[in-house]
Amino acid sequence: MVVLQLEIPLETVKYTLGLAKKAGKTTILYPAPAKVMSEDILENVDIFLMNMNYTKC
């Protein structure tokens, strides 16, 4: 299992998610702090954890 959030550069998130999926790992993304993400990042996320405050935006 790989858990990531967005406090690191988006390119690092994208690369790590891609590696994790190739290795057959479950991926979890907690999108904090909130940022605009490309679809190629989101397609490698199995579980997307949202903060209740972000869901109100």
N, CA, C and O atoms as CSV, one atom per row, in Angstrom:
chain,resi,resn,atom,element,x,y,z
A,1,MET,N,N,0.847,-1.167,0.000
A,1,MET,CA,C,0.000,0.000,0.000
A,1,MET,C,C,0.898,1.238,0.000
A,1,MET,O,O,1.915,1.285,0.693
A,2,VAL,N,N,0.505,2.229,-0.784
A,2,VAL,CA,C,1.232,3.493,-0.852
A,2,VAL,C,C,0.240,4.611,-0.574
A,2,VAL,O,O,-0.815,4.687,-1.204
A,3,VAL,N,N,0.584,5.481,0.376
A,3,VAL,CA,C,-0.263,6.616,0.745
A,3,VAL,C,C,0.513,7.896,0.446
A,3,VAL,O,O,1.661,8.050,0.862
A,4,LEU,N,N,-0.126,8.806,-0.278
A,4,LEU,CA,C,0.512,10.075,-0.640
A,4,LEU,C,C,-0.415,11.234,-0.342
A,4,LEU,O,O,-1.636,11.081,-0.297
A,5,GLN,N,N,0.188,12.403,-0.139
A,5,GLN,CA,C,-0.573,13.639,-0.112
A,5,GLN,C,C,0.168,14.644,-0.975
A,5,GLN,O,O,1.211,14.318,-1.543
A,6,LEU,N,N,-0.341,15.839,-1.082
A,6,LEU,CA,C,0.176,16.781,-2.074
A,6,LEU,C,C,1.139,17.818,-1.507
A,6,LEU,O,O,1.253,18.918,-2.047
A,7,GLU,N,N,1.826,17.479,-0.433
A,7,GLU,CA,C,2.832,18.392,0.112
A,7,GLU,C,C,4.167,18.260,-0.615
A,7,GLU,O,O,5.092,19.036,-0.373
A,8,ILE,N,N,4.260,17.284,-1.497
A,8,ILE,CA,C,5.459,17.092,-2.309
A,8,ILE,C,C,5.120,17.498,-3.743
A,8,ILE,O,O,3.941,17.614,-4.078
A,9,PRO,N,N,6.119,17.716,-4.593
A,9,PRO,CA,C,5.824,18.137,-5.972
A,9,PRO,C,C,4.910,17.144,-6.703
A,9,PRO,O,O,5.012,15.933,-6.509
A,10,LEU,N,N,4.019,17.678,-7.543
A,10,LEU,CA,C,3.073,16.834,-8.279
A,10,LEU,C,C,3.783,15.823,-9.174
A,10,LEU,O,O,3.283,14.713,-9.358
A,11,GLU,N,N,4.918,16.176,-9.725
A,11,GLU,CA,C,5.665,15.224,-10.558
A,11,GLU,C,C,6.125,14.029,-9.730
A,11,GLU,O,O,6.165,12.905,-10.232
A,12,THR,N,N,6.471,14.262,-8.472
A,12,THR,CA,C,6.869,13.172,-7.577
A,12,THR,C,C,5.678,12.289,-7.255
A,12,THR,O,O,5.800,11.064,-7.211
A,13,VAL,N,N,4.525,12.909,-7.031
A,13,VAL,CA,C,3.295,12.157,-6.773
A,13,VAL,C,C,2.970,11.280,-7.981
A,13,VAL,O,O,2.693,10.089,-7.838
A,14,LYS,N,N,3.005,11.875,-9.160
A,14,LYS,CA,C,2.700,11.148,-10.398
A,14,LYS,C,C,3.645,9.962,-10.585
A,14,LYS,O,O,3.197,8.853,-10.879
A,15,TYR,N,N,4.931,10.185,-10.418
A,15,TYR,CA,C,5.938,9.139,-10.597
A,15,TYR,C,C,5.747,8.012,-9.581
A,15,TYR,O,O,5.790,6.833,-9.934
A,16,THR,N,N,5.537,8.381,-8.329
A,16,THR,CA,C,5.380,7.385,-7.268
A,16,THR,C,C,4.116,6.557,-7.459
A,16,THR,O,O,4.138,5.342,-7.263
A,17,LEU,N,N,3.018,7.201,-7.838
A,17,LEU,CA,C,1.780,6.463,-8.091
A,17,LEU,C,C,1.958,5.482,-9.247
A,17,LEU,O,O,1.474,4.352,-9.187
A,18,GLY,N,N,2.649,5.912,-10.290
A,18,GLY,CA,C,2.900,5.029,-11.426
A,18,GLY,C,C,3.724,3.814,-11.034
A,18,GLY,O,O,3.420,2.696,-11.450
A,19,LEU,N,N,4.765,4.023,-10.237
A,19,LEU,CA,C,5.591,2.910,-9.758
A,19,LEU,C,C,4.779,1.953,-8.892
A,19,LEU,O,O,4.884,0.733,-9.021
A,20,ALA,N,N,3.970,2.527,-8.010
A,20,ALA,CA,C,3.164,1.702,-7.103
A,20,ALA,C,C,2.179,0.834,-7.880
A,20,ALA,O,O,2.021,-0.348,-7.574
A,21,LYS,N,N,1.517,1.410,-8.881
A,21,LYS,CA,C,0.549,0.643,-9.671
A,21,LYS,C,C,1.246,-0.464,-10.454
A,21,LYS,O,O,0.727,-1.577,-10.544
A,22,LYS,N,N,2.415,-0.174,-11.020
A,22,LYS,CA,C,3.170,-1.199,-11.748
A,22,LYS,C,C,3.585,-2.343,-10.831
A,22,LYS,O,O,3.720,-3.484,-11.272
A,23,ALA,N,N,3.786,-2.029,-9.546
A,23,ALA,CA,C,4.177,-3.045,-8.566
A,23,ALA,C,C,2.967,-3.753,-7.967
A,23,ALA,O,O,3.113,-4.630,-7.116
A,24,GLY,N,N,1.758,-3.367,-8.418
A,24,GLY,CA,C,0.545,-4.022,-7.937
A,24,GLY,C,C,0.084,-3.571,-6.566
A,24,GLY,O,O,-0.673,-4.277,-5.899
A,25,LYS,N,N,0.538,-2.394,-6.138
A,25,LYS,CA,C,0.171,-1.882,-4.818
A,25,LYS,C,C,-1.129,-1.083,-4.884
A,25,LYS,O,O,-1.454,-0.487,-5.911
A,26,THR,N,N,-1.859,-1.081,-3.785
A,26,THR,CA,C,-3.025,-0.218,-3.637
A,26,THR,C,C,-2.521,1.189,-3.350
A,26,THR,O,O,-1.614,1.375,-2.538
A,27,THR,N,N,-3.111,2.182,-4.017
A,27,THR,CA,C,-2.680,3.565,-3.829
A,27,THR,C,C,-3.792,4.383,-3.190
A,27,THR,O,O,-4.966,4.251,-3.534
A,28,ILE,N,N,-3.391,5.226,-2.257
A,28,ILE,CA,C,-4.316,6.111,-1.555
A,28,ILE,C,C,-3.771,7.527,-1.676
A,28,ILE,O,O,-2.593,7.770,-1.415
A,29,LEU,N,N,-4.628,8.455,-2.071
A,29,LEU,CA,C,-4.221,9.856,-2.178
A,29,LEU,C,C,-5.100,10.707,-1.283
A,29,LEU,O,O,-6.326,10.686,-1.384
A,30,TYR,N,N,-4.454,11.452,-0.410
A,30,TYR,CA,C,-5.118,12.463,0.415
A,30,TYR,C,C,-4.714,13.802,-0.194
A,30,TYR,O,O,-3.581,14.245,-0.002
A,31,PRO,N,N,-5.622,14.459,-0.929
A,31,PRO,CA,C,-5.247,15.636,-1.710
A,31,PRO,C,C,-5.130,16.916,-0.886
A,31,PRO,O,O,-5.903,17.856,-1.069
A,32,ALA,N,N,-4.168,16.942,0.013
A,32,ALA,CA,C,-3.963,18.124,0.839
A,32,ALA,C,C,-2.492,18.510,0.770
A,32,ALA,O,O,-1.625,17.642,0.873
A,33,PRO,N,N,-2.200,19.763,0.601
A,33,PRO,CA,C,-3.141,20.841,0.336
A,33,PRO,C,C,-3.765,20.689,-1.057
A,33,PRO,O,O,-3.170,20.102,-1.961
A,34,ALA,N,N,-4.956,21.222,-1.203
A,34,ALA,CA,C,-5.700,21.074,-2.458
A,34,ALA,C,C,-4.938,21.714,-3.620
A,34,ALA,O,O,-4.460,22.844,-3.521
A,35,LYS,N,N,-4.838,20.971,-4.715
A,35,LYS,CA,C,-4.182,21.450,-5.938
A,35,LYS,C,C,-4.938,20.897,-7.140
A,35,LYS,O,O,-5.627,19.881,-7.041
A,36,VAL,N,N,-4.804,21.568,-8.261
A,36,VAL,CA,C,-5.346,21.051,-9.513
A,36,VAL,C,C,-4.426,19.924,-9.967
A,36,VAL,O,O,-3.208,20.092,-10.036
A,37,MET,N,N,-5.028,18.760,-10.279
A,37,MET,CA,C,-4.243,17.595,-10.689
A,37,MET,C,C,-4.665,17.140,-12.074
A,37,MET,O,O,-5.821,17.291,-12.468
A,38,SER,N,N,-3.724,16.590,-12.795
A,38,SER,CA,C,-4.024,16.067,-14.123
A,38,SER,C,C,-4.646,14.678,-14.011
A,38,SER,O,O,-4.510,13.996,-12.995
A,39,GLU,N,N,-5.321,14.283,-15.064
A,39,GLU,CA,C,-5.996,12.984,-15.082
A,39,GLU,C,C,-5.011,11.825,-14.971
A,39,GLU,O,O,-5.351,10.773,-14.428
A,40,ASP,N,N,-3.798,12.008,-15.480
A,40,ASP,CA,C,-2.825,10.918,-15.397
A,40,ASP,C,C,-2.376,10.645,-13.965
A,40,ASP,O,O,-1.857,9.565,-13.682
A,41,ILE,N,N,-2.560,11.586,-13.074
A,41,ILE,CA,C,-2.330,11.327,-11.645
A,41,ILE,C,C,-3.523,10.566,-11.086
A,41,ILE,O,O,-3.360,9.537,-10.430
A,42,LEU,N,N,-4.713,11.071,-11.345
A,42,LEU,CA,C,-5.921,10.486,-10.762
A,42,LEU,C,C,-6.186,9.060,-11.232
A,42,LEU,O,O,-6.755,8.267,-10.482
A,43,GLU,N,N,-5.789,8.718,-12.451
A,43,GLU,CA,C,-6.068,7.371,-12.954
A,43,GLU,C,C,-5.270,6.296,-12.219
A,43,GLU,O,O,-5.589,5.113,-12.332
A,44,ASN,N,N,-4.247,6.680,-11.474
A,44,ASN,CA,C,-3.456,5.718,-10.714
A,44,ASN,C,C,-3.814,5.685,-9.232
A,44,ASN,O,O,-3.105,5.067,-8.438
A,45,VAL,N,N,-4.904,6.340,-8.854
A,45,VAL,CA,C,-5.339,6.377,-7.455
A,45,VAL,C,C,-6.480,5.376,-7.264
A,45,VAL,O,O,-7.482,5.417,-7.978
A,46,ASP,N,N,-6.314,4.477,-6.290
A,46,ASP,CA,C,-7.382,3.525,-5.969
A,46,ASP,C,C,-8.369,4.113,-4.975
A,46,ASP,O,O,-9.580,3.947,-5.121
A,47,ILE,N,N,-7.853,4.800,-3.964
A,47,ILE,CA,C,-8.693,5.372,-2.915
A,47,ILE,C,C,-8.346,6.851,-2.793
A,47,ILE,O,O,-7.180,7.215,-2.640
A,48,PHE,N,N,-9.365,7.695,-2.862
A,48,PHE,CA,C,-9.205,9.144,-2.805
A,48,PHE,C,C,-9.840,9.616,-1.503
A,48,PHE,O,O,-11.065,9.597,-1.377
A,49,LEU,N,N,-9.038,10.037,-0.538
A,49,LEU,CA,C,-9.549,10.473,0.764
A,49,LEU,C,C,-9.753,11.979,0.758
A,49,LEU,O,O,-8.814,12.741,0.527
A,50,MET,N,N,-10.976,12.399,1.010
A,50,MET,CA,C,-11.282,13.829,1.004
A,50,MET,C,C,-11.505,14.347,2.414
A,50,MET,O,O,-12.138,13.686,3.238
A,51,ASN,N,N,-10.987,15.520,2.681
A,51,ASN,CA,C,-11.260,16.249,3.903
A,51,ASN,C,C,-12.670,16.821,3.773
A,51,ASN,O,O,-13.045,17.301,2.703
A,52,MET,N,N,-13.438,16.776,4.830
A,52,MET,CA,C,-14.821,17.256,4.768
A,52,MET,C,C,-14.880,18.710,4.303
A,52,MET,O,O,-15.811,19.079,3.587
A,53,ASN,N,N,-13.923,19.537,4.687
A,53,ASN,CA,C,-13.922,20.937,4.264
A,53,ASN,C,C,-13.730,21.070,2.760
A,53,ASN,O,O,-14.298,21.977,2.151
A,54,TYR,N,N,-12.942,20.186,2.144
A,54,TYR,CA,C,-12.736,20.243,0.701
A,54,TYR,C,C,-13.994,19.842,-0.056
A,54,TYR,O,O,-14.235,20.344,-1.154
A,55,THR,N,N,-14.792,18.955,0.504
A,55,THR,CA,C,-16.004,18.519,-0.196
A,55,THR,C,C,-17.047,19.622,-0.247
A,55,THR,O,O,-17.962,19.564,-1.068
A,56,LYS,N,N,-16.929,20.621,0.610
A,56,LYS,CA,C,-17.879,21.738,0.631
A,56,LYS,C,C,-17.544,22.798,-0.406
A,56,LYS,O,O,-18.376,23.657,-0.697
A,57,CYS,N,N,-16.346,22.753,-0.966
A,57,CYS,CA,C,-15.911,23.770,-1.943
A,57,CYS,C,C,-16.557,23.544,-3.294
A,57,CYS,O,O,-16.307,24.302,-4.232
